[in-house]
């Protein structure tokens, strides 16, 4: 009896010790996990109280509902082998990536994009989108993708048959705001009624678009516009590696006649236009556009390769114009502070002049080669005065034109009182290689 009693007491003691030990261990582990959790980095989704990001595969059902239910920062994988017909746009209202969407609009449906980016930090990639060009009246046209948020990425996609733009980047929606930061790259498009990529500020230029990179854009067939548009108060924009064929232009910089729509700090480089009207065109008013750089431009069989106007501090370099026949392949108008260099004109037949500079101050031209028919040329570089004011500062050097017997540089005064004067003095410019050319 005493042994059994002692054994029972031992078992009670042992069980109590184990229970107390487990409680102590559990409390220690709990404290450890709490401390560890505090030390872990917290994601943006967790800070917002949202579910963690996921990789989700969309296979069937309503795509809009699927997007709405996805946690922020998720990746939604669509089936590139299945084409959707969408009668209403997919609106992305949270940061996430939509990958591999293949979709088209039904015929005759107007005023309807396929995707609207209405949030910051959205990525669209690997898409193939088709509009319904030719079945919708122009008054009901719409871009295929509308971007209204910042810090977006639109990449690795195809856009076809749009009644308006392929990608339109412009403030809009119920609460329009400045668009700041974004990338558009590796986009191919065909049969686009307006621009494959359109960058446009709104509200008379008071809501600008800024800090964008647009690169590797290929556009085949834009009957009314071209590959890339930069407009209406865009700033700190880089556009590079653009190819356009059978379009009005490869790149256009313009405003819509509102004084606050000032484009500035724009870099455009590595642009190739084939069978277009322009490789680059400025359709701007004299509102103060400034600091625009163009370089590495090629125009092949273009009817008006370079038409630049109303931009101060303009730099243009490494221009190749091939297969031009017409009045003048390169014109610069109403720009103060112009640096034009390294221009090659091959297989060119100009009727009057190779380069025209009109109503500009402080112009430096260095390095021009003309290879082609010179029988119709009156001057290689023509400085034209058409405003009733004086213009000064012109330096031209290193011009070659085999077989040309006329003046390399000439002045044409089409005004009553305006003239070109030398180096900001009151002395009228008079250099032997200059001559007067009448209309």
matplotlib code that plots the C-alpha trace (Angstrom):
import matplotlib.pyplot as plt

x = [0.0, 2.8, 4.4, 1.2, 0.7, 4.2, 3.8, 0.5, 2.0, 5.0, 2.6, 0.6, 3.9, 5.2, 1.9, 1.9, 5.5, 4.8, 1.7, 3.6, 6.5, 4.2, 2.5, 5.9, 7.0, 3.8, 4.2, 7.8, 7.0, 4.1, 6.4, 9.0, 6.6, 5.2, 8.7, 9.7, 6.5, 7.3, 10.7, 9.5, 9.1, 5.5, 4.3, 2.2, -0.8, -0.5, -0.2, -3.5, -5.1, -5.4, -4.8, -1.3, -0.6, -1.2, -0.5, -4.0, -5.0, -8.1, -9.8, -13.5, -16.3, -16.5, -13.0, -14.0, -15.2, -12.0, -9.9, -12.0, -11.6, -7.9, -5.8, -3.6, -0.2, -1.4, -0.5, -3.4, -2.5, -4.9, -5.0, -3.3, -4.8, -8.3, -9.7, -12.3, -15.0, -15.5, -18.5, -17.3, -13.8, -11.8, -11.2, -8.2, -8.7, -5.9, -2.2, -1.7, -0.3, -2.6, -0.7, -1.5, -4.9, -6.2, -9.4, -11.3, -14.3, -17.4, -18.2, -20.0, -19.5, -18.2, -16.8, -15.5, -11.8, -10.7, -8.7, -8.8, -5.9, -7.5, -4.8, -1.2, 1.3, -0.4, 1.4, -0.2, 2.0, 1.9, -1.4, -3.0, -5.9, -8.0, -10.5, -13.2, -11.8, -14.0, -17.2, -17.6, -18.2, -15.3, -17.4, -17.5, -13.9, -11.9, -8.4, -7.9, -6.0, -6.6, -4.1, -5.0, -2.7, 1.0, 4.0, 2.5, 4.2, 2.7, 4.9, 5.3, 2.0, 0.2, -2.5, -4.5, -7.5, -8.1, -10.6, -8.5, -5.2, -3.6, -2.5, -3.7, -1.9, -4.0, -5.5, -9.2, -12.0, -13.9, -10.9, -8.3, -4.8, -1.2, 0.3, 3.9, 6.1, 5.5, 7.0, 5.6, 7.8, 8.0, 4.6, 3.7, 0.6, -1.1, -4.2, -4.4, -6.6, -4.7, -1.6, -0.2, 1.0, -0.5, 0.8, -1.5, -2.0, -5.5, -7.5, -5.8, -2.4, -2.9, -2.7, 0.6, 2.0, 5.6, 8.6, 7.7, 9.8, 8.5, 10.7, 10.7, 7.5, 6.6, 3.6, 2.5, -0.4, -1.8, -3.7, -4.4, -1.6, 1.5, 3.5, 3.9, 2.4, 3.8, 1.4, -0.5, 1.9, 4.1, 7.4, 10.4, 9.6, 12.0, 10.9, 13.3, 13.6, 10.5, 9.7, 6.8, 5.7, 2.8, 1.8, 1.5, 4.5, 6.7, 6.7, 4.6, 5.0, 2.0, -0.4, -4.1, -3.8, -4.0, -1.2, -0.6, 0.1, 3.9, 5.9, 9.4, 12.4, 11.6, 14.2, 13.4, 16.0, 16.6, 13.5, 13.0, 10.1, 9.5, 6.9, 5.5, 5.0, 7.2, 9.8, 9.2, 6.8, 6.2, 2.6, 3.0, 2.0, 4.4, 3.6, 7.1, 7.8, 11.5, 14.4, 13.6, 16.3, 16.1, 18.9, 19.5, 16.6, 16.1, 13.5, 13.2, 10.8, 9.1, 7.4, 8.2, 10.8, 11.4, 9.1, 10.0, 8.5, 8.0, 10.5, 13.4, 16.7, 16.2, 19.0, 18.9, 21.7, 22.5, 19.7, 19.5, 17.1, 16.9, 14.8, 13.2, 11.8, 10.0, 10.4, 12.5, 13.2, 14.1, 12.5, 12.9, 10.6, 10.4, 12.9, 15.6, 18.7, 19.1, 21.9, 21.6, 24.5, 25.4, 22.8, 23.1, 20.8, 21.0, 19.1, 17.5, 16.0, 15.0, 13.3, 14.6, 16.7, 17.9, 17.4, 15.2, 15.5, 12.9, 12.5, 15.0, 17.7, 21.0, 21.3, 24.3, 24.5, 27.5, 28.0, 25.6, 26.2, 23.9, 24.1, 21.6, 20.2, 21.2, 19.7, 16.8, 18.7, 18.9, 20.8, 21.8, 20.7, 18.2, 17.6, 14.1, 12.8, 9.0, 8.3, 8.6, 11.5, 15.3, 16.9, 20.5, 23.0, 23.7, 26.7, 26.9, 29.9, 31.1, 28.5, 29.2, 27.1, 28.9, 28.2, 26.2, 27.3, 25.0, 25.4, 25.7, 23.9, 21.4, 19.0, 15.5, 13.7, 9.9, 9.1, 9.1, 11.1, 12.6, 16.2, 19.0, 21.6, 25.0, 25.6, 22.9, 24.3, 22.6, 24.8, 23.0, 24.7, 26.7, 28.9, 30.1, 28.5, 25.1, 22.8, 19.3, 16.7, 13.4, 10.1]
y = [0.0, 2.5, 1.7, 2.4, 5.6, 6.8, 5.9, 7.8, 10.9, 10.7, 10.5, 13.6, 15.5, 14.4, 15.4, 18.8, 19.4, 18.5, 20.8, 23.7, 23.2, 23.2, 26.3, 28.0, 26.8, 27.9, 31.4, 31.5, 30.4, 33.0, 35.8, 34.6, 34.6, 38.1, 39.5, 37.8, 39.1, 42.6, 42.4, 41.0, 43.5, 44.4, 44.5, 47.3, 45.0, 44.0, 47.6, 48.2, 45.3, 43.4, 39.7, 38.8, 39.0, 35.8, 34.4, 33.6, 31.9, 33.2, 30.5, 31.4, 33.6, 37.3, 38.8, 42.0, 40.1, 38.1, 41.3, 42.9, 40.0, 39.6, 40.9, 44.0, 43.4, 40.0, 38.6, 37.5, 35.0, 34.9, 32.2, 33.6, 30.7, 31.9, 35.2, 37.0, 39.2, 42.1, 44.5, 46.5, 47.4, 45.6, 48.4, 47.8, 49.8, 48.3, 47.7, 44.4, 42.7, 41.5, 39.2, 37.5, 39.1, 38.3, 40.2, 42.0, 44.3, 43.2, 45.1, 48.4, 48.9, 52.5, 54.5, 51.4, 50.6, 47.1, 48.0, 51.0, 51.5, 53.5, 52.8, 53.4, 50.5, 48.5, 46.3, 45.1, 42.6, 40.0, 41.2, 41.0, 43.4, 44.1, 46.9, 47.3, 49.9, 50.3, 49.5, 52.5, 56.2, 58.5, 60.3, 57.1, 56.2, 55.0, 53.9, 50.2, 50.9, 54.0, 54.8, 57.2, 56.1, 56.6, 54.2, 51.9, 49.4, 48.6, 46.0, 43.2, 43.6, 43.9, 46.3, 46.2, 47.8, 50.6, 53.3, 55.8, 55.2, 51.9, 53.2, 56.6, 58.0, 61.0, 62.1, 61.3, 59.6, 60.9, 62.2, 63.2, 63.7, 64.2, 61.1, 60.8, 57.8, 55.0, 52.8, 51.7, 49.3, 46.5, 47.4, 46.5, 47.8, 47.9, 49.6, 52.2, 55.1, 57.6, 57.1, 53.8, 55.5, 58.9, 60.9, 63.9, 66.2, 67.4, 70.3, 72.9, 71.6, 72.0, 68.2, 67.2, 63.9, 63.5, 61.2, 58.6, 56.2, 55.0, 52.6, 50.0, 51.0, 49.6, 51.0, 49.7, 51.7, 54.8, 56.7, 59.8, 59.9, 57.8, 55.8, 58.2, 61.5, 63.8, 66.6, 69.2, 69.8, 66.7, 67.0, 64.9, 62.4, 60.0, 58.4, 56.0, 53.2, 54.0, 52.6, 53.8, 52.8, 54.1, 56.6, 60.4, 60.5, 58.5, 61.0, 64.1, 66.9, 69.2, 71.2, 72.0, 75.8, 76.3, 78.5, 76.2, 73.2, 73.6, 70.6, 70.6, 68.4, 65.9, 63.5, 61.7, 59.3, 56.4, 57.0, 55.5, 56.5, 54.8, 56.0, 58.4, 62.2, 63.1, 61.3, 64.0, 66.8, 69.7, 71.0, 73.6, 77.2, 79.8, 79.2, 78.6, 75.0, 74.3, 71.9, 69.3, 67.0, 65.0, 62.6, 59.6, 60.2, 58.4, 59.3, 57.0, 58.1, 60.7, 63.7, 66.3, 64.6, 67.2, 70.1, 71.7, 74.9, 76.9, 75.3, 77.1, 75.4, 72.8, 70.3, 68.1, 65.7, 62.7, 63.1, 60.8, 61.7, 59.3, 59.4, 62.8, 64.8, 68.0, 71.6, 71.4, 68.3, 70.1, 73.3, 75.0, 77.9, 80.3, 78.6, 80.4, 78.6, 75.9, 73.4, 71.4, 69.0, 65.9, 66.0, 63.5, 64.1, 61.2, 60.6, 64.0, 66.3, 69.6, 72.2, 75.2, 74.7, 71.7, 73.4, 76.3, 78.3, 80.9, 83.6, 82.1, 83.5, 81.9, 79.2, 76.9, 74.5, 72.3, 69.4, 69.0, 66.7, 66.7, 63.7, 63.9, 66.1, 69.8, 71.2, 72.8, 74.1, 77.8, 77.5, 74.7, 76.7, 79.4, 81.8, 83.4, 86.5, 86.8, 88.6, 92.4, 92.1, 91.6, 88.2, 87.6, 84.9, 82.5, 80.3, 77.8, 75.5, 72.4, 72.1, 69.8, 69.6, 68.1, 69.9, 72.8, 76.2, 78.4, 79.9, 77.5, 79.9, 82.6, 85.1, 85.7, 88.7, 88.4, 91.2, 95.0, 95.8, 92.6, 91.6, 89.3, 91.1, 90.0, 88.8, 90.9, 94.1, 96.7, 95.8, 93.9, 90.5, 90.6, 87.7, 86.8, 83.4, 85.0, 86.3, 87.6, 85.1, 86.4, 84.5]
z = [0.0, 0.7, -2.6, -4.5, -2.6, -3.3, -7.0, -7.2, -5.6, -8.1, -11.1, -9.8, -9.4, -12.9, -14.7, -12.9, -13.9, -17.6, -17.7, -16.1, -18.5, -21.6, -20.4, -20.0, -23.4, -25.1, -23.5, -24.6, -28.1, -28.3, -27.2, -29.7, -32.6, -31.6, -31.5, -34.8, -36.4, -35.3, -36.9, -40.3, -43.1, -43.8, -47.4, -48.8, -49.1, -45.4, -44.3, -46.2, -44.4, -47.6, -48.4, -49.5, -53.3, -55.3, -58.7, -60.1, -63.3, -65.0, -67.0, -67.3, -66.0, -65.7, -66.0, -64.3, -61.2, -61.2, -61.3, -58.6, -56.2, -56.7, -53.8, -54.5, -56.1, -57.4, -60.9, -63.0, -65.8, -68.8, -71.4, -74.6, -76.5, -75.8, -77.3, -75.3, -76.9, -74.5, -74.7, -71.7, -70.6, -67.9, -65.3, -63.1, -59.9, -57.8, -58.2, -59.9, -63.1, -65.8, -68.1, -71.4, -72.1, -75.6, -76.4, -79.1, -79.4, -81.3, -84.5, -84.4, -80.6, -80.1, -77.2, -75.5, -74.7, -73.8, -70.7, -68.4, -65.9, -63.1, -60.4, -59.8, -60.0, -62.7, -65.2, -68.5, -70.3, -73.0, -74.5, -77.9, -78.4, -81.4, -82.0, -84.6, -87.0, -90.0, -88.3, -85.9, -86.7, -85.9, -83.4, -81.3, -81.5, -78.5, -77.5, -76.8, -73.6, -71.4, -68.7, -65.9, -63.1, -62.4, -62.1, -64.8, -67.1, -70.5, -72.2, -74.7, -76.5, -79.8, -80.7, -83.9, -85.6, -83.1, -84.0, -82.0, -80.2, -79.1, -75.7, -74.5, -71.5, -70.3, -66.9, -66.8, -64.9, -62.0, -60.2, -62.8, -61.5, -62.8, -64.3, -63.1, -63.9, -66.3, -69.1, -72.4, -74.3, -76.9, -78.5, -82.1, -83.8, -87.2, -88.7, -85.9, -86.8, -84.7, -82.5, -81.4, -78.2, -77.3, -74.4, -73.6, -70.7, -70.1, -68.6, -70.8, -69.7, -65.9, -65.4, -67.1, -67.9, -66.8, -66.3, -68.9, -71.0, -74.3, -76.3, -79.0, -80.7, -84.2, -86.1, -89.5, -91.0, -89.2, -91.8, -89.7, -87.2, -86.3, -83.9, -80.9, -79.9, -77.2, -76.5, -74.4, -71.6, -71.5, -69.7, -68.9, -71.6, -73.4, -76.6, -78.4, -80.8, -82.9, -86.3, -88.5, -91.9, -94.0, -91.3, -91.2, -88.8, -86.6, -83.7, -83.3, -80.7, -80.5, -78.5, -78.9, -78.8, -75.0, -73.6, -70.6, -72.8, -72.8, -73.8, -72.4, -71.6, -74.2, -75.7, -79.0, -80.4, -82.7, -84.9, -88.4, -90.7, -94.0, -96.6, -94.1, -94.4, -91.5, -89.3, -86.6, -86.8, -84.4, -84.5, -81.7, -81.1, -79.7, -76.1, -74.8, -75.6, -74.8, -74.3, -76.9, -78.2, -81.4, -82.5, -84.7, -87.1, -90.4, -93.0, -96.1, -98.9, -96.7, -98.3, -95.5, -93.4, -90.6, -89.8, -86.5, -85.1, -81.9, -79.5, -77.9, -77.0, -79.8, -80.5, -83.7, -84.6, -86.8, -89.3, -92.4, -95.2, -98.1, -101.2, -100.9, -103.8, -103.1, -101.9, -98.7, -96.6, -93.3, -91.9, -88.6, -87.7, -84.8, -82.6, -80.5, -79.6, -82.3, -82.8, -86.0, -86.9, -88.8, -91.6, -94.5, -97.5, -100.0, -103.2, -102.5, -105.2, -103.6, -105.7, -103.8, -100.6, -98.6, -95.2, -94.3, -91.0, -90.5, -87.9, -85.5, -83.2, -82.3, -84.8, -85.2, -88.2, -88.6, -90.9, -93.9, -96.8, -99.9, -102.3, -105.1, -107.8, -107.3, -110.4, -108.7, -105.6, -105.0, -101.7, -99.3, -96.2, -96.5, -93.6, -94.2, -92.4, -92.6, -89.3, -88.8, -86.5, -86.4, -86.0, -85.0, -84.5, -87.4, -87.7, -90.6, -91.3, -93.1, -95.9, -98.9, -102.0, -105.0, -108.2, -106.7, -108.0, -106.0, -102.5, -99.7, -97.4, -98.5, -96.9, -98.0, -96.6, -97.0, -94.6, -94.9, -91.8, -90.5, -91.2, -90.1, -88.2, -86.9, -83.4, -81.6, -83.0, -85.2, -88.1, -90.8, -91.5, -94.7, -95.6, -99.1, -99.2, -98.4, -101.2, -101.4, -102.9, -104.0, -103.8]

ax = plt.figure().add_subplot(projection="3d")
ax.plot(x, y, z, "-o")
ax.set_aspect("equal")
plt.show()
